[in-house]
Amino acid sequence: MKYLSEFRSPEIVHALLGEIKSVAKGEWNIMEVCGGQTHSLVKNGILNMLPATVRMIHGPGCPVCVTPVNLIDKAVHLATEKEVILCSFGDMIRVPGSGMSLLEAKARGADVRILYSPLEAVKIARENPDREVVFFAVGFETTAPANALSVIHAQREGLKNYALLASHVLVPPAIEAVLNDPLSHINGILGAGHVCAIMGMEEYYPLVDQYKVPIVITGFEPVDLLEGILMTVKQLEAGEAKLENQYARIVKTEGNLKAREIISEVFEVADRQWRGIGVIPRSGYSLKEKYALYDVEKKFIINIPTEQENPECIAGEIMKGIKKPVQCQHFGKKCKPSSPLGAPMVSSEGACAAYYHYTSYLEKTVAT
């Protein structure tokens, strides 16, 4: 396949759906890890077209959604009290903290800027030598190379007024945490293709071996997703548990070696707090000691207490696949994109946002 339209072909989609229906004899719960995959499943109506025995469970693969309240509060504190130029991707600025969001801080006069690349933040630091510039580095392994590269560029240019507030999280430990949850009943997993494009596939073999669940690395278009689901169902029906690569046109076994080299130069693996889930050991990146000058946590004294999650928000249960967004009593009522209780309602990869915006699916779900 050469063209995007082929990955959205109705003929191929219906052929794959027919094959899934003919193969699926048992009842299977398949988790798509990535929030981008969730949005594609909901937006394209795939959830309604699958046989009732194949249930898609939405996973924790939304980095904005799992960024803890404490880090949001730190970002707001830096912007309002330390008066730094706080730079961020657009998704982050509307995520609620314990007090206000970055968008509210901006409305009150804080210098909060939405960027498309951390390298833009380095440029801002270069152009404003008398101001501290902080980039809120959020993301899975996919965004880590660019964030690491921004630190390398800042060091090469001798900039001392640039730093990262790091909130990098890693996919394999999150999958393991979900599989270990006693309330989780996952039979198979669709892996996040863009993450594996960076990191490769090696980290997933131990998960398959230990938990005896099929993992199929999958893309994001309708045909990608249905091929990934079909490959997973075939394994489940055959009683197999293997690692397979549906997204072979992008994902190589070793990943992107240059990107991995840049990540390992700047970051090291550390424990990380996940919003709604808790601390997952060795599930994130922090800056190495030799780059301490560019680490906000070491550059500034920030005494922000750890605040509790909003008790009305069930984001943790949604991101672990225990509940669907429509099972939240506040969904579409007290919790909307304009007034979110939690991050999954405002992130472009959040499951709640997907369900809220694509009402044709939502109406059918509520009706059942």
C-alpha positions in Angstrom: 0.0 0.0 0.0 1.4 3.4 -1.0 -1.4 5.8 -0.4 -3.2 6.9 2.7 -6.6 6.3 1.1 -5.8 2.6 0.8 -5.5 2.4 4.6 -9.1 3.9 4.8 -10.5 1.8 2.0 -14.2 0.7 2.8 -13.7 -2.4 0.7 -10.6 -3.5 2.6 -12.2 -2.5 5.9 -15.3 -4.6 5.3 -13.2 -7.6 4.1 -11.2 -7.4 7.3 -14.4 -7.1 9.4 -15.8 -10.2 7.7 -12.7 -12.2 8.4 -12.7 -11.1 12.1 -16.3 -12.2 12.4 -15.5 -15.6 10.8 -12.4 -16.2 13.0 -13.7 -15.0 16.4 -15.4 -17.9 18.1 -14.5 -17.0 21.7 -15.0 -13.8 23.7 -11.9 -11.6 23.7 -10.9 -8.3 25.4 -8.2 -6.5 23.4 -6.6 -3.3 24.7 -5.3 -0.7 22.3 -2.6 1.0 24.3 -2.4 4.3 22.4 -4.8 7.2 22.7 -4.4 7.9 19.0 -5.6 4.4 18.3 -8.6 5.0 20.6 -9.6 8.1 18.7 -9.3 6.3 15.3 -11.5 3.4 16.6 -14.2 5.7 17.9 -14.0 8.3 15.1 -14.3 5.7 12.3 -17.1 3.8 14.0 -15.0 0.6 14.2 -16.2 -0.2 17.7 -19.7 -0.6 16.4 -18.7 -2.8 13.5 -16.7 -5.4 15.4 -18.5 -8.6 16.5 -19.9 -8.3 20.1 -17.5 -11.0 21.2 -14.5 -8.8 20.4 -14.4 -5.9 22.9 -11.8 -3.1 22.7 -10.5 -1.8 26.0 -8.9 1.6 26.0 -5.5 1.8 27.6 -3.3 4.4 29.4 -1.5 5.6 26.2 -2.3 9.3 26.5 0.8 11.0 28.0 -1.1 14.2 28.7 -3.8 12.3 30.6 -1.3 10.6 32.9 0.7 13.7 33.8 0.1 14.0 37.6 -1.6 17.0 39.3 1.7 17.9 41.1 3.5 18.5 37.8 0.7 20.7 36.5 0.9 22.7 39.7 4.7 23.0 39.3 4.3 24.3 35.8 1.7 26.9 37.0 4.0 27.9 39.9 6.9 28.4 37.5 4.8 30.5 35.2 3.1 32.6 37.9 5.6 32.8 40.8 9.0 32.3 39.1 7.9 34.3 36.1 9.6 32.0 33.6 8.6 31.8 30.0 6.7 28.5 30.2 6.5 26.6 26.9 4.3 23.6 26.2 2.5 21.6 23.6 -1.1 22.8 23.2 -2.8 19.8 24.9 -1.2 20.6 28.2 -2.4 24.1 28.8 -6.1 23.2 29.6 -5.3 20.2 31.8 -6.6 21.0 35.3 -4.2 21.1 38.3 -5.3 21.3 41.9 -5.8 25.1 41.5 -5.7 26.4 38.0 -4.6 25.2 34.5 -1.8 26.8 32.5 -4.5 28.4 30.3 -5.9 30.1 33.4 -2.4 31.2 34.4 -1.9 32.7 30.9 -5.2 34.5 31.2 -4.0 36.1 34.5 -0.8 37.4 32.8 1.7 34.5 32.9 4.0 34.1 29.9 2.7 30.7 28.7 3.4 29.9 25.1 2.2 27.0 22.9 4.8 25.5 20.7 5.1 22.7 18.2 8.7 21.8 19.0 11.0 22.1 22.0 13.6 23.5 19.6 11.4 26.6 19.4 11.9 26.9 23.1 15.6 26.9 22.7 15.3 29.7 20.2 13.2 31.7 22.6 15.9 31.2 25.3 18.5 32.4 22.9 16.4 35.5 22.1 15.6 36.3 25.7 18.9 35.9 27.6 17.5 37.8 30.6 14.6 35.4 31.1 14.4 31.8 32.2 12.7 29.5 29.6 11.1 26.2 30.7 9.7 23.6 28.3 7.1 21.3 29.8 8.4 18.0 28.3 5.5 15.7 28.2 5.2 12.5 26.2 6.0 8.8 25.7 9.2 7.6 24.0 8.0 9.2 20.8 8.7 12.8 21.9 11.7 12.0 24.0 14.3 12.4 21.2 13.3 16.0 20.3 13.2 17.0 24.0 16.6 15.4 24.5 17.9 17.2 21.4 16.7 20.5 22.7 18.9 20.0 25.8 21.9 19.1 23.6 21.4 22.2 21.4 21.1 24.4 24.5 24.3 23.0 25.9 26.2 23.4 22.6 25.1 27.1 22.4 26.1 27.7 26.0 22.6 28.7 27.0 22.1 28.7 30.8 18.5 30.0 30.8 16.8 26.9 29.4 15.4 23.9 31.2 13.0 21.0 31.0 10.2 20.1 33.3 10.2 16.4 32.4 7.1 14.3 32.5 8.2 11.5 30.2 6.5 8.1 30.6 7.2 4.7 29.1 4.8 2.3 27.5 6.1 -1.2 28.5 5.9 -0.6 32.3 2.4 0.8 31.8 1.3 -2.4 30.0 2.8 -4.5 32.8 1.0 -2.4 35.4 -2.3 -2.9 33.6 -1.8 -6.7 33.2 -0.9 -6.9 36.9 -4.1 -5.1 38.0 -6.6 -7.7 39.5 -9.5 -5.9 37.9 -8.1 -6.0 34.5 -9.1 -8.8 32.1 -7.0 -8.3 29.0 -6.5 -11.1 26.5 -4.5 -9.3 23.9 -2.8 -6.0 23.2 -2.4 -3.7 20.3 1.0 -2.0 20.8 1.6 1.7 19.9 3.2 1.8 16.5 4.8 5.3 16.8 6.5 4.4 20.1 7.9 1.2 18.6 9.1 3.2 15.6 11.5 4.9 18.0 12.3 2.1 20.6 11.9 -1.0 18.5 10.3 -4.3 19.6 12.8 -5.9 22.0 11.1 -4.6 25.2 7.8 -6.4 24.4 9.1 -10.0 24.2 9.5 -10.3 28.0 5.9 -9.1 28.4 4.6 -11.7 26.0 6.6 -14.5 27.7 5.6 -13.6 31.2 1.9 -12.8 30.8 1.2 -15.1 27.8 -0.8 -12.4 26.0 -0.4 -11.7 22.2 1.0 -8.2 21.5 0.6 -6.9 17.9 2.4 -3.6 17.1 -0.2 -1.7 15.2 -0.7 1.6 13.2 -3.5 4.1 13.5 -5.5 4.0 10.3 -8.7 1.8 10.1 -7.0 -0.9 8.0 -4.1 -0.9 10.4 -6.3 -1.3 13.4 -8.5 -4.0 11.9 -5.4 -6.0 10.7 -4.0 -5.7 14.2 -7.2 -6.9 15.7 -7.4 -9.8 13.3 -3.8 -10.9 14.0 -4.6 -10.7 17.7 -7.8 -12.7 17.4 -6.1 -15.4 15.3 -3.5 -15.9 18.0 -6.1 -16.0 20.7 -8.2 -18.6 18.9 -5.1 -20.7 18.3 -4.1 -20.5 21.9 -0.9 -18.6 21.0 0.9 -15.6 22.5 3.5 -14.0 20.2 4.8 -10.6 19.4 3.8 -9.6 15.9 4.4 -6.4 13.8 1.4 -5.2 11.8 3.1 -1.8 11.3 6.1 -3.2 9.5 6.2 -0.4 6.9 7.3 1.9 9.8 8.5 -0.2 12.7 11.8 -2.0 12.6 12.9 -4.6 15.2 15.7 -2.3 16.4 13.7 0.9 16.2 15.4 4.2 15.3 19.0 3.7 16.6 19.9 7.4 16.3 16.9 8.5 18.2 17.5 5.9 20.9 21.1 7.1 21.2 20.0 10.7 21.7 17.5 9.6 24.4 20.1 7.6 26.3 22.6 10.5 26.1 20.3 12.9 28.0 17.8 10.7 30.0 17.9 7.9 32.4 15.1 5.6 33.5 13.3 6.5 36.8 10.2 5.8 38.7 7.3 8.0 37.6 3.9 9.0 39.1 1.0 8.4 36.7 -2.2 10.5 37.2 -5.0 8.2 38.3 -2.8 5.2 38.5 0.0 5.9 41.0 3.8 5.3 40.9 4.9 2.8 38.4 8.6 1.7 38.9 11.1 2.6 36.2 8.3 3.9 34.0 9.7 7.3 33.0 12.7 9.4 32.1 14.5 12.0 34.1 17.6 14.0 33.1 21.0 12.6 33.8 23.2 14.4 36.4 25.5 15.8 33.7 22.6 17.7 32.4 21.4 19.0 35.8 21.7 22.6 34.6 18.8 21.9 32.3 16.6 20.1 34.9 13.9 22.3 36.4 13.7 20.1 39.5 17.3 20.9 40.3 17.5 24.4 38.9 14.6 25.8 41.0 13.4 25.2 44.5 9.7 24.2 44.0 7.9 23.2 47.2 4.6 22.0 45.8 2.7 19.6 48.0 1.3 16.4 46.3 -2.4 17.0 45.8 -5.1 14.4 45.6 -6.8 13.7 42.3 -10.3 15.1 41.9 -12.4 12.5 43.6 -15.2 13.0 41.0 -12.9 11.9 38.2 -12.6 8.2 37.3 -9.7 8.8 34.9 -7.6 6.1 36.5 -10.2 3.4 36.0 -10.7 4.6 32.4 -7.0 4.5 31.6 -6.6 1.1 33.1 -9.5 -0.2 30.9 -11.7 -1.0 33.8 -14.4 1.5 32.8 -15.5 3.3 29.6 -16.0 7.1 29.6 -19.8 6.8 29.4 -19.8 4.9 32.7 -18.7 8.1 34.5 -21.7 9.8 36.0 -20.3 13.2 35.2 -19.5 12.5 31.5 -20.9 15.1 29.2 -22.6 16.8 32.2 -20.3 18.2 34.8 -17.3 17.1 32.8 -17.0 18.5 29.3 -14.0 19.8 27.3 -14.9 23.4 28.4 -15.0 22.4 32.0 -13.0 19.2 32.5 -12.7 17.2 35.7 -9.7 15.4 34.4 -7.2 15.3 31.6 -8.8 12.6 29.4 -11.6 15.1 28.5 -9.2 17.7 27.1 -6.3 15.8 25.6 -6.5 15.1 21.8 -5.6 11.5 22.8 -7.9 11.2 25.7 -10.6 8.5 25.6 -13.2 10.8 27.2 -12.6 13.5 24.5 -13.0 10.8 21.8 -16.3 9.7 23.1 -17.5 13.2 23.7 -16.7 14.5 20.2 -17.9 11.5 18.2 -21.6 11.5 19.2 -22.8 9.0 16.6 -20.8 6.3 18.6 -21.8 7.8 21.9 -25.5 7.7 21.2 -25.4 4.0 20.3 -23.4 3.2 23.4 -25.7 5.0 25.7 -28.7 3.4 24.0 -27.4 -0.1 24.8 
